[in-house]
Amino acid sequence: MKKLYCLVAVSIVLFYSSLNAQWIKTGFNSTGVTSIVSKEGNLFVSTWGSAIYGSTDGGATWTADTDGLGYWFYTSYVYALAVVRSSDNSGATNLFAGMEEGGIWRSSNDGASWTWVYPLGKLGEHDMNFVALGSAGSTILAGVAQTGLNGVYRSVNDGGTWTVCNAGFQTAADSNVRCFTSITVGSSTYFYVGTDGGLFISTSDGTSWTRISSGLPSGTITAVVATPPSDGNTDINLFVGVGYSGLYHSTDNGSSWTAAMNGLPTTGTPYIDALVASPVPSGTTSNIFASNGNVYVSTNNGAMWWNTDWPLSIASTAVCFGINGDILLGGGYGIWKYSTAFDSDWVVQQSGTSDTLWSVKAVDNNVVWVGGTNGGIFRSTNGGSAWTSVGGGIIGSDIVYAIEALDANTAFASTTTIGQSGPSSTRIFKTTNGGGSWSQVFSQTNGLIGGIQMQSTLQGYAMGSPVNEKWTILKTTDAGTTWNHLATEPAQVGTESGLLSFQLLGNTLWFGSSSGAVYRSTDLGATWNSFPTSGSYPLGLHFNSPTIGLTGFASGGTNSSTTGGFSWDSAASTGTNSVSCISGLGSEFWATTGTGIAYSNNLGQKWTFTSPGHWGLITLNAVSMSPVTSQVNGWAVGASGLILHYRRNTSSVSQTLSTLPAMFSLGQNYPNPFNPATTINYSLPKAGNVKLTVYNTVGSKVATIVNEYKPAGSYSVKFNGTNLASGIYLYRLESGNYSAAKKFILMK
C-alpha cells in the first residue's frame, strides 16, 4: 500500500511575495518532491507520485524523464536519486533512482531512458522500499526500510550486481535504513548510514558498519551530513537529526556529540527533515543548512543557526536539499532555489595575499583601498577586478588597522606595533602617488589609531585609544602633512579602552568606548559628550545621516539612534558573534559579524544574512560601502586575505521591492568644501514630488538641482558650482511634508 507523505500544502498560493526573494520558486510544477540532485549542471528531482523530472536550465523549465520506466503504480513513487561515477573509469556518471516497491533503476543518458537493475523479476513482487541512496566514487549504497528485507545493498559495477552489507547491525532497528552520506578526506572515504537504531560508519567502502551514536539520544536518525576538518586535523564534522530530539554535532567523526540547537525553534517538535553542506560563496568553507519545517543556515559550524525565511506557507516543509554550484535548492511542495538577490551577490575577489585584512575604504565604485597585517596595503582602481600591493617599505610589518583615501592617489594608513602588553606604538603614513611611496606623518608611543577620516582635502581627524588618561584625537589642516593632538581631547573614564569605531560626518565626530558609551562632538572636537548604550564594546559604529545611525557590540547586539547619538535604543541582535564593523547608505546598513555580513533596512530592527547579506566561514573584520549610489557597491575584508565585493543596480527589482528606504534622509555633501562639484545623497521612503534647491546666506535661491516626481528609493546627484562665487550655501530637500537643509562650502 502506498504511504501518503505530508507534502501537500492545505492551501495553494501561486504567488510568493518578492519581499522574501532570497527563496525563488523554480519552474517546477507544484507536486511533492522527495530528492534533488545535480549532474554536470543539470538538475533531477524525484517525486511522490509523478516519477522523475529533469532541468537543463537551472530549474526554469522541467521535463518528465520517464522513458523506460515500468508500470507507473510501482515507478512513480520515487524516494531517492543518486549520481554515481561509472565503474569503467571513463569519467562518465550514471543516475540511479530508488523506489517504493519498484526497485532500483539506472539511467546512463541523463534521464532520457531508464533500465531496471534490481531486484529483477516482476515489478511489485518484491516487498522492498528503497528509501535512501548514497554514493562515493563508483560505489552506490541503497537502503531498504519498513519491510522484511531491510538493510544496506551495495553495488560497485553500475548496479549490475548487488550485495547485502548488514555486518555490524545488531537489531532489526539497526537495519531499518533512513539516510546516507559520505565524505572523502585525503585518500580515505567514509560512508555513514542513519537508521532507526542509530548512526553507523563504514571505513570499508560500505561492506561493514560500526555504531558511532554513543552519546546521542535514542531514536531514528532522520538526516546526516559530513563536512571536512576545519581546524587542520583529521577529525570530521558530523551533523545528525535524531527523531524528535533535535540536531546534534560531532567534531571528532562521531566519537562524541553535543546538541546544536542554538537559534533553532525551541517550541514544538525539533524534527530535522534534511541536512546539506554548501560551499557558498566560492572559495570559502562549507555552511550547513538544516530543515526543521523552515530552513536554517549555520555559518559557524553549528554554533548558531539563522532562519532563511523558507516559504513554509506555500512550499510546506523542506524535506530535501540539492546543491547546484553555489545555488541551494529546497524541495517541498515544488522546488525553490536560494539566491542572494535577483541581480547581486557578495563574490570573492582575488587579493593576492593570505594575510589577515583589517580595514577597507571604498572611495567610489572603482577605487578601493585595503589594509592588513605585515604592513599590507592593497589598492584597486577597477572595482576590485585586480588588486595591487602598495604597502611594505617604510611601513614595515606592522598591522594596518585604519585606511582612509581621497582618490586613487592620496591615502592615509595608521599602523600599530603590538607588544607583549598591548600596542607599543602607532604611526600614520601618507601617500600621494597611489602607494608608490609613503611618508610617515605622525608617530606616538603606546596606543592604537583606530580611525582616520578626512573632512576635506585639507582637514581631517584621527582617533585612537587613550594614552596618559586622555583619548587620542588628532587633527590635520594641511592635507595630512602634519597631525596634532586636540587640546580638547576627552579624558579617559576609569579603565575604558579604545576600539576601531570612529566616524566623521559633517561637523560631527563619534567614537565608541569599551565602557559601552559613544562619545560625540558636534563642533569638530571643540566639545565632547558621552552617551550610554545598552551594550559594551561598541566595535561597529556608523551614521548614514547626521541623525540616523547604528552601533554594534562585541556580544552581537545592536543599538539604533535617531538623534545623532544623543540617545540609543535597543535594536535586534545579529547573533552571538561580535559586530566588528558597520557601513551603510540611505536606510540600509551592512555589518560584519563573525563570518557573515548581516543586513538591515529598518534601522536594525531585523537583521538577515540573506539578500543582500552574506554567510561564510572566514572571519570578516571590516566593510565599506561606496558613497556613489547610482549603483550600490561595497567591499568586506577578513582573514586569509578574503575580499568580498557586493554590487546592485539601484533600479533593480530587489531595490524597489526589498530595500526601500525606511525614512526620508538628506546626506551631507562630499567633498566639503568643494570646487567646483560635489555629490549629495538623499533617500525617499515613498514616491512624490521632490525639490532639491540651493540658497545663499540671505535666503535667495541660486540653483535648482532636482524638481520632479521621483519613485521611492535612494538617490545621488552632483551639483556644479562653477557659476557661483566662493562662500557658504544651504541646500534644501523638500518632498511632501518633509523638509531638511544642510550647509556646504564652495571654495574656489
VOGU-3710 file (C-alpha; in Angstrom, 3 decimals, decimal comma):
1> mkklyclvav> 0,000/0,000/0,000  1,249/3,454/-0,850  2,064/5,648/2,111  0,811/9,237/1,890  3,578/11,666/2,793  2,522/15,088/4,086  3,984/17,144/1,276  0,773/18,796/0,104  0,007/22,316/1,276  -3,542/22,740/2,545
11> sivlfyssln> -3,969/25,987/0,637  -2,085/26,687/-2,558  -0,990/30,245/-3,269  0,539/30,694/-6,692  2,381/33,918/-5,935  5,039/34,366/-3,297  5,985/37,907/-2,364  9,256/39,179/-3,738  9,893/40,705/-0,328  11,253/37,238/0,501
21> aqwiktgfns> 13,075/36,975/-2,780  16,041/35,077/-1,409  13,954/31,909/-1,952  12,849/31,991/-5,584  10,387/29,474/-6,963  11,656/27,486/-9,935  9,522/26,492/-12,886  8,794/23,084/-11,378  5,058/22,369/-11,193  3,830/22,074/-7,646
31> tgvtsivske> 3,988/18,478/-6,506  5,611/16,625/-3,637  9,399/16,450/-4,078  11,461/13,752/-2,343  15,034/14,327/-3,545  17,122/16,693/-5,690  20,494/16,007/-7,343  22,780/17,881/-9,728  24,594/16,061/-12,534  27,114/18,075/-14,550
41> gnlfvstwgs> 24,996/21,207/-14,046  21,682/19,545/-14,916  19,051/19,078/-12,219  16,967/15,993/-11,484  14,179/15,588/-8,941  12,219/12,630/-7,698  8,591/12,989/-6,676  5,954/11,118/-4,761  3,540/10,013/-7,425  4,940/11,746/-10,532
51> aiygstdgga> 8,228/9,874/-11,073  11,302/11,868/-12,169  11,876/15,252/-13,810  14,945/16,949/-15,247  16,017/20,511/-15,986  18,871/21,724/-18,166  18,414/25,455/-17,458  18,878/25,722/-13,709  15,270/24,915/-12,883  13,489/27,383/-15,170
61> twtadtdglg> 11,814/24,576/-17,124  11,349/20,876/-16,386  10,684/17,752/-18,458  9,374/14,406/-17,281  12,168/11,805/-17,564  10,177/8,592/-17,511  11,069/6,774/-20,733  11,650/3,107/-19,964  10,128/3,141/-16,503  7,661/0,319/-15,997
71> ywfytsyvya> 4,129/0,317/-14,679  3,505/3,770/-13,108  1,998/2,282/-9,936  5,444/0,958/-8,991  7,755/3,525/-10,599  6,007/6,838/-9,922  6,699/6,803/-6,175  10,407/7,615/-6,041  12,214/8,009/-2,710  15,730/8,956/-3,761
81> lavvrssdns> 18,154/9,793/-6,571  21,945/9,481/-6,701  24,697/10,390/-9,174  27,395/7,699/-9,296  30,646/7,571/-11,223  30,817/4,810/-13,846  32,949/1,816/-12,876  34,752/1,787/-16,248  36,960/4,748/-15,222  35,742/6,724/-18,236
91> gatnlfagme> 34,736/9,660/-16,092  31,083/9,258/-17,049  28,349/9,211/-14,418  25,109/7,289/-14,034  21,862/8,388/-12,455  20,137/5,963/-10,062  16,611/6,044/-8,636  15,270/4,143/-5,623  11,540/3,488/-5,482  8,831/2,118/-3,277
101> eggiwrssnd> 8,122/-1,435/-4,460  9,557/-0,510/-7,872  13,202/-1,413/-7,210  16,325/0,440/-8,364  16,616/1,999/-11,810  19,612/3,381/-13,721  19,956/5,969/-16,474  23,195/6,351/-18,398  21,958/9,177/-20,605  20,827/11,904/-18,202
111> gaswtwvypl> 17,351/10,535/-17,669  16,471/10,092/-21,342  15,818/6,401/-20,675  15,869/4,061/-17,687  16,838/0,447/-17,027  15,616/-1,655/-14,107  18,695/-3,084/-12,333  17,498/-4,545/-9,002  15,814/-6,715/-7,862  14,946/-8,278/-11,180
121> gklgehdmnf> 11,890/-10,403/-11,844  8,420/-8,929/-11,903  7,585/-5,439/-10,767  5,750/-5,444/-7,486  6,632/-8,968/-6,404  9,473/-7,793/-4,127  8,499/-6,184/-0,836  11,411/-3,725/-0,824  11,208/0,030/-0,248  14,464/1,689/-1,360
131> valgsagsti> 14,144/4,794/0,785  17,710/6,159/0,516  20,695/6,123/-1,838  24,308/7,031/-1,114  27,439/7,057/-3,211  31,165/7,716/-3,299  33,275/7,087/-6,364  31,744/4,176/-8,260  30,174/2,638/-5,130  26,433/3,007/-4,660
141> lagvaqtgln> 24,565/2,052/-1,495  20,807/1,554/-1,345  18,863/1,446/1,903  15,712/-0,592/2,480  13,230/0,165/5,250  9,837/-0,975/6,501  9,983/-4,476/5,002  11,306/-7,887/5,897  14,399/-7,312/3,713  15,754/-4,220/5,461
151> gvyrsvndgg> 19,377/-3,160/5,304  22,147/-1,817/3,075  22,552/-3,074/-0,505  25,821/-2,335/-2,303  26,962/-2,306/-5,939  30,343/-1,402/-7,414  29,617/-2,284/-11,056  26,973/0,242/-12,126  24,160/-1,692/-10,493  24,981/-4,957/-12,321
161> twtvcnagfq> 25,113/-6,969/-9,109  24,164/-6,199/-5,513  25,314/-7,492/-2,118  23,605/-7,182/1,246  26,040/-5,434/3,650  24,496/-5,549/7,131  27,604/-6,571/9,071  27,675/-4,566/12,295  23,911/-4,196/12,633  22,731/-5,936/15,778
171> taadsnvrcf> 18,998/-5,310/15,898  16,116/-5,060/13,453  16,035/-1,290/14,066  19,716/-1,061/13,086  18,951/-2,313/9,588  15,905/-0,091/9,026  17,714/2,473/6,855  16,706/6,155/6,641  19,592/8,166/5,159  23,170/8,074/3,838
181> tsitvgssty> 26,054/10,461/3,406  29,735/10,097/2,555  32,939/12,116/2,581  36,458/11,645/1,242  39,343/13,186/3,181  42,741/12,639/1,616  42,832/9,028/0,461  40,144/7,836/2,921  36,437/7,533/2,154  33,835/7,285/4,898
191> fyvgtdgglf> 30,210/6,191/4,489  27,580/6,982/7,111  24,129/5,432/7,415  21,335/6,619/9,662  18,816/4,015/10,751  16,051/3,556/13,300  18,721/2,064/15,561  21,312/4,851/15,365  24,202/6,167/13,295  26,870/3,904/11,782
201> istsdgtswt> 30,156/4,489/9,956  31,913/2,362/7,348  35,608/2,637/6,584  35,420/-0,392/4,282  33,539/1,157/1,351  30,173/0,200/2,819  30,821/-3,523/3,356  30,582/-3,373/7,175  29,415/-0,908/9,813  30,368/0,376/13,258
211> rissglpsgt> 27,998/2,201/15,588  29,017/5,810/16,378  25,829/7,022/18,039  27,021/6,634/21,621  26,090/9,876/23,330  23,145/10,558/21,033  19,538/10,258/22,216  17,775/7,094/21,133  15,623/7,454/18,060  15,639/7,408/14,276
221> itavvatpps> 18,471/9,207/12,510  16,452/11,366/10,139  19,292/13,192/8,363  23,108/13,230/8,351  25,796/15,354/6,694  29,595/15,323/6,947  31,988/18,236/6,396  35,790/18,267/6,153  38,025/19,060/9,127  38,054/22,791/9,791
231> dgntdinlfv> 40,936/23,052/12,230  43,802/21,388/10,402  43,467/17,926/11,953  41,913/14,769/10,552  38,671/14,805/12,535  35,468/15,117/10,513  32,454/17,228/11,450  29,126/15,396/11,528  25,608/16,774/11,937  22,641/14,472/12,541
241> gvgysglyhs> 18,948/14,837/13,183  17,675/12,417/15,827  13,965/11,680/15,792  12,107/14,307/17,782  15,192/15,107/19,852  16,717/17,729/17,563  20,084/18,334/15,935  23,482/17,124/17,161  27,076/17,852/16,163  30,312/15,893/16,404
251> tdngsswtaa> 33,754/17,390/15,762  35,580/14,069/16,069  33,909/11,852/13,475  31,236/10,568/15,830  33,279/9,802/18,944  31,357/12,411/20,945  28,270/14,550/20,411  26,767/17,846/21,565  23,387/19,423/20,912  23,453/22,077/18,178
261> mnglpttgtp> 20,096/23,814/18,556  21,083/27,430/19,210  18,824/29,529/17,007  16,505/26,678/16,014  12,918/26,712/17,323  12,651/25,671/20,970  8,928/25,005/20,872  7,133/22,174/19,150  8,878/19,033/17,926  12,531/19,592/16,890
271> yidalvaspv> 12,402/17,169/13,953  15,184/17,589/11,359  13,921/16,663/7,899  17,057/17,343/5,844  20,684/18,492/6,099  23,188/19,653/3,492  26,607/21,292/3,409  27,001/24,094/0,882  30,136/25,926/-0,301  28,777/29,474/-0,506
281> psgttsnifa> 30,358/31,607/-1,802  33,052/30,013/-3,906  36,383/29,977/-2,143  35,032/29,644/1,381  34,307/26,626/3,553  31,014/24,771/3,826  27,969/26,205/5,541  25,316/23,900/6,963  21,636/24,109/6,072  19,001/22,316/8,159
291> sngnvyvstn> 15,283/21,900/7,637  13,034/21,976/10,682  9,934/22,946/8,751  11,682/26,223/7,900  15,254/26,228/6,578  18,109/27,448/8,759  21,764/28,154/7,977  24,775/27,977/10,264  27,870/29,924/9,296  29,948/28,883/12,317
301> ngamwwntdw> 29,930/25,104/12,342  26,599/24,713/14,113  27,220/27,116/16,995  24,357/29,330/15,775  21,538/28,984/13,240  19,704/31,695/11,286  16,288/31,456/9,661  16,434/31,884/5,862  12,677/32,568/5,605  11,772/29,455/3,650
311> plsiastavc> 8,249/29,988/2,149  6,651/27,466/4,508  3,056/28,564/3,951  3,346/27,811/0,238  6,060/25,200/-0,110  5,271/23,161/3,013  8,207/21,599/4,887  11,528/21,389/3,057  12,113/17,630/3,009  15,215/17,563/0,810
321> fgingdillg> 18,072/19,719/-0,448  20,237/19,793/-3,528  23,356/21,777/-4,428  23,986/23,070/-7,944  27,184/25,099/-7,967  26,658/27,892/-5,441  22,860/27,580/-5,518  20,948/25,715/-2,834  17,691/24,076/-3,878  14,982/23,028/-1,477
331> ggygiwkyst> 12,172/20,612/-2,184  8,788/20,507/-0,514  5,672/21,326/-2,436  7,576/22,366/-5,538  11,243/23,366/-5,816  12,712/26,647/-4,627  16,223/27,992/-5,063  18,146/30,088/-2,589  19,641/33,133/-4,272  21,352/36,033/-2,522
341> afdsdwvvqq> 19,453/38,512/-4,701  17,871/38,930/-8,099  20,900/40,628/-9,597  23,609/40,685/-6,951  25,868/38,687/-4,714  28,846/39,041/-2,434  31,578/37,478/-4,542  35,175/36,625/-3,711  37,865/38,786/-5,308  41,475/37,646/-5,528
351> sgtsdtlwsv> 43,534/39,813/-3,173  46,873/38,129/-3,831  47,594/37,667/-0,124  46,764/35,155/2,596  47,369/37,664/5,408  44,506/38,920/7,562  42,932/42,131/6,249  41,654/44,623/8,843  40,466/47,769/7,098  38,840/48,872/3,852
361> kavdnnvvwv> 37,819/52,197/2,280  35,674/52,425/-0,853  36,314/55,846/-2,375  33,841/55,231/-5,170  32,686/52,314/-7,314  36,169/51,829/-8,773  38,783/52,995/-6,265  39,168/50,865/-3,130  41,979/50,652/-0,548  42,554/47,780/1,908
371> ggtnggifrs> 44,918/47,401/4,878  46,089/44,296/6,732  48,824/42,564/8,694  52,537/42,654/7,824  52,227/46,230/6,580  49,979/45,074/3,756  48,127/47,733/1,775  46,268/46,893/-1,417  44,644/49,170/-3,976  42,211/48,629/-6,823
381> tnggsawtsv> 41,216/51,170/-9,440  38,788/48,924/-11,337  36,258/47,864/-8,719  38,373/45,019/-7,383  38,894/43,158/-10,631  42,615/43,499/-9,911  44,443/44,374/-6,690  47,935/45,830/-6,434  50,135/45,541/-3,349  51,262/49,078/-2,447
391> gggiigsdiv> 52,339/48,606/1,183  55,550/47,483/2,844  58,712/49,553/2,573  58,833/52,269/5,211  55,543/50,961/6,632  57,315/47,792/7,760  55,420/44,798/9,072  53,018/46,479/11,482  49,248/45,976/11,334  47,288/48,489/9,231
401> yaiealdant> 44,206/48,983/11,388  42,806/52,047/9,583  42,831/53,201/5,977  41,464/56,436/4,520  41,634/57,635/0,919  40,520/60,628/-1,082  41,091/59,138/-4,517  43,327/56,682/-6,372  46,442/58,654/-5,424  46,021/60,122/-1,945
411> afastttigq> 45,571/57,821/1,025  46,388/57,585/4,731  47,125/54,483/6,805  47,555/54,004/10,534  49,770/51,169/11,736  50,286/49,661/15,165  53,096/47,655/16,699  51,726/45,078/19,121  53,985/44,305/22,083  53,644/41,735/24,851
421> sgpsstrifk> 51,403/44,041/26,899  49,455/45,535/24,006  50,016/48,321/21,448  53,509/49,751/21,932  53,480/52,365/19,164  51,248/53,726/16,444  52,013/55,721/13,288  50,236/57,442/10,401  51,537/57,286/6,833  50,530/59,261/3,742
431> ttngggswsq> 50,884/58,651/0,016  50,101/60,987/-2,863  51,137/58,671/-5,693  48,865/55,676/-5,273  51,105/53,878/-2,783  54,239/54,162/-4,886  55,891/55,751/-1,869  54,816/56,573/1,674  55,901/59,195/4,192  55,476/58,983/7,953
441> vfsqtnglig> 53,412/61,970/9,143  52,739/61,027/12,779  54,066/58,687/15,454  53,184/58,050/19,069  54,409/55,720/21,781  51,638/53,435/23,021  48,059/53,491/21,883  46,342/52,499/18,668  44,990/54,788/15,959  41,716/53,078/15,073
451> giqmqstlqg> 40,252/55,512/12,572  41,165/58,252/10,108  38,673/60,361/8,158  39,222/63,435/6,024  36,576/66,145/6,048  38,101/67,821/3,014  41,317/67,660/1,036  42,972/69,822/3,716  41,286/68,950/7,001  40,886/65,580/8,683
461> yamgspvnek> 40,703/63,789/12,009  42,103/60,602/13,528  41,001/58,802/16,669  42,925/56,431/18,918  42,847/54,676/22,256  43,611/56,566/25,493  47,213/57,492/26,269  48,145/59,216/29,545  44,476/59,188/30,596  43,260/61,065/27,518
471> wtilkttdag> 41,675/59,797/24,344  43,820/60,339/21,267  42,114/62,830/18,919  44,287/64,208/16,137  43,632/66,913/13,564  45,305/67,954/10,330  44,720/71,214/8,474  47,449/70,821/5,856  46,230/67,828/3,828  47,628/65,318/6,310
481> ttwnhlatep> 51,239/66,521/6,223  51,169/67,101/9,984  48,840/65,845/12,729  48,383/67,438/16,149  46,549/66,482/19,316  43,419/68,462/20,064  43,674/70,400/23,300  40,123/69,270/23,987  40,782/65,503/23,908  38,209/63,926/26,260
491> aqvgtesgll> 39,510/62,400/29,484  39,594/58,635/29,886  36,984/57,389/32,362  38,309/54,613/34,564  39,987/51,907/32,524  37,936/52,324/29,345  39,836/51,494/26,187  39,677/52,462/22,560  38,231/50,478/19,712  38,109/50,686/15,917
501> sfqllgntlw> 34,758/52,516/15,732  35,141/56,112/14,547  33,186/58,327/12,158  33,224/61,901/10,878  30,112/63,231/9,143  29,725/66,948/8,557  30,841/68,643/11,772  30,110/65,638/13,990  32,627/63,143/15,327  31,668/59,860/17,002
511> fgsssgavyr> 33,688/57,033/18,546  32,939/54,097/20,812  34,390/53,162/24,190  34,765/49,746/25,787  32,502/51,025/28,569  29,616/50,979/26,103  29,468/54,752/25,788  29,541/56,557/22,462  31,444/59,850/22,503  30,153/62,654/20,295
521> stdlgatwns> 31,309/66,104/19,297  29,074/68,269/17,120  31,658/71,025/16,697  34,610/69,103/15,244  36,135/68,232/18,604  35,823/71,568/20,414  33,495/69,986/22,999  32,659/66,383/23,813  29,854/64,438/25,469  29,389/60,721/26,016
531> fptsgsyplg> 26,088/58,896/25,795  25,348/55,396/27,149  24,195/52,468/25,058  22,672/49,216/26,266  25,791/47,165/25,432  29,525/47,123/25,904  32,430/47,249/23,488  30,727/49,005/20,539  33,105/47,730/17,874  30,983/48,841/14,917
541> lhfnsptigl> 29,567/52,354/14,522  28,052/54,106/11,518  25,722/57,006/10,788  24,038/57,200/7,401  22,994/60,786/8,172  23,674/63,248/10,994  20,767/61,750/12,928  20,359/58,114/11,830  22,943/55,552/12,965  23,689/52,138/14,406
551> tgfasggtns> 26,283/50,693/16,732  27,113/47,004/17,179  28,653/45,292/20,178  31,098/42,512/20,923  28,119/40,445/22,073  26,419/40,646/18,677  23,728/43,040/19,868  22,992/46,387/18,223  21,577/49,798/19,197  19,996/52,413/16,963
561> sttggfswds> 19,878/56,183/17,212  17,618/58,713/15,507  19,068/61,626/17,482  22,591/61,713/16,152  23,887/59,579/19,024  22,320/61,692/21,811  20,229/58,662/22,765  20,335/54,988/21,845  17,594/52,363/21,614  17,919/48,601/21,640
571> aastgtnsvs> 17,788/47,004/18,208  17,881/43,371/17,084  20,838/41,072/17,612  22,898/39,827/14,684  23,705/36,616/16,593  26,425/35,707/19,077  29,405/36,911/17,047  30,967/40,342/17,536  29,823/43,140/15,262  33,248/44,250/14,071
581> cisglgsefw> 32,225/46,987/11,617  29,140/48,717/10,191  28,690/50,652/6,960  25,601/51,935/5,220  23,764/54,036/2,655  20,386/55,723/2,893  18,300/53,450/5,116  20,437/50,347/4,517  23,139/49,023/6,837  25,660/46,204/6,464
591> attgtgiays> 27,571/44,757/9,449  30,473/42,318/9,543  29,821/39,884/12,367  31,934/36,803/12,831  31,988/35,064/9,476  28,978/36,783/7,972  27,649/40,096/6,731  24,322/40,984/8,320  21,935/43,339/6,555  19,149/45,617/7,783
601> nnlgqkwtft> 16,969/48,167/6,009  14,871/49,081/9,052  17,424/50,597/11,429  18,483/47,281/12,918  15,011/46,117/13,920  15,682/42,986/11,883  18,980/41,604/10,596  19,279/38,982/7,899  22,132/37,086/6,289  20,140/36,781/3,077
611> spghwglitl> 19,527/39,283/0,285  21,701/41,240/0,308  23,697/39,755/3,192  26,356/37,077/3,098  27,354/33,946/5,001  30,718/32,192/5,054  33,256/30,501/7,319  36,094/33,024/7,114  36,156/35,758/9,770  35,339/39,222/8,437
621> navsmspvts> 36,740/42,398/10,012  35,513/45,415/8,072  33,022/46,577/5,454  32,814/49,782/3,408  30,056/50,846/1,047  30,828/53,201/-1,828  29,188/56,640/-1,434  28,246/56,594/-5,137  24,684/55,245/-5,136  23,902/55,196/-8,848
631> qvngwavgas> 24,982/51,569/-8,451  25,381/50,171/-4,932  28,856/48,741/-4,358  30,547/47,541/-1,200  33,623/45,622/-0,092  34,272/43,494/3,000  37,617/42,082/4,136  38,774/39,478/6,618  41,095/36,612/7,447  43,122/34,647/4,883
641> glilhyrrnt> 43,220/37,622/2,505  39,463/37,424/1,875  37,950/40,309/-0,090  34,237/40,222/-0,918  32,521/42,567/-3,371  28,822/43,424/-3,494  27,115/45,157/-6,421  23,485/46,028/-7,048  21,786/48,223/-9,615  19,553/50,628/-7,714
651> ssvsqtlstl> 16,863/50,313/-10,395  16,665/46,540/-9,966  13,699/44,567/-8,659  15,495/43,793/-5,416  15,982/47,535/-4,776  12,412/48,568/-5,421  10,826/45,708/-3,529  13,069/44,691/-0,689  15,452/47,549/0,097  13,337/50,701/0,005
661> pamfslgqny> 14,437/53,371/2,483  12,578/53,296/5,774  12,640/57,098/6,177  13,499/60,394/4,491  17,126/61,441/4,738  19,388/64,127/3,311  23,081/63,307/3,415  25,985/65,656/3,899  27,596/66,509/0,592  31,057/65,247/-0,265
671> pnpfnpatti> 33,610/66,550/-0,699  33,017/69,577/1,509  34,414/72,195/0,951  34,265/71,631/-2,792  35,432/73,191/-6,048  33,521/73,203/-8,287  31,471/69,958/-7,985  30,116/67,950/-5,077  27,782/64,958/-4,546  24,564/64,934/-2,491
681> nyslpkagnv> 22,743/61,755/-1,410  19,115/61,610/-0,348  16,513/58,906/0,349  12,739/58,778/-0,164  10,614/56,135/1,619  7,712/56,902/-0,719  7,175/58,399/-4,147  6,413/62,076/-4,538  7,384/65,438/-5,974  10,947/66,288/-4,961
691> kltvyntvgs> 12,731/69,632/-4,838  16,434/69,974/-4,103  17,436/73,638/-4,190  20,415/75,797/-3,234  20,197/79,111/-1,308  22,733/81,740/-0,369  23,093/83,088/3,168  20,486/85,808/2,652  17,845/83,274/1,609  17,844/83,799/-2,145
701> kvativneyk> 17,509/80,710/-4,329  20,566/80,422/-6,561  20,139/76,957/-8,113  17,647/74,117/-8,538  19,232/70,662/-8,610  16,077/68,488/-8,687  12,458/69,437/-9,332  10,475/66,413/-10,463  8,437/63,407/-9,393  10,595/60,574/-8,019
711> pagsysvkfn> 9,748/56,993/-7,019  10,794/55,767/-3,574  14,483/54,926/-3,374  17,981/56,207/-2,628  19,495/58,817/-4,946  22,819/60,503/-5,608  23,118/63,763/-7,549  26,015/66,022/-8,470  25,962/69,800/-8,090  28,312/72,038/-10,033
721> gtnlasgiyl> 29,002/75,470/-8,563  31,028/76,875/-11,456  28,686/79,860/-11,825  28,641/80,734/-8,113  31,057/82,738/-6,021  33,001/81,191/-3,141  31,058/81,121/0,105  28,653/79,263/2,375  25,400/77,985/0,872  22,399/75,942/2,032
731> yrlesgnysa> 20,898/73,051/0,079  17,330/72,055/0,935  15,367/68,857/0,205  11,556/69,025/0,121  9,099/66,194/-0,533  5,558/66,140/0,817  5,683/67,281/4,451  9,407/66,564/4,732  11,992/69,314/4,626  15,680/69,308/5,565
741> akkfilmk> 18,601/71,605/4,856  22,379/71,455/5,215  25,311/73,791/4,733  28,093/73,347/2,229  31,101/75,465/1,307  32,210/76,395/-2,196  35,904/77,267/-2,022  37,482/78,445/-5,270
//
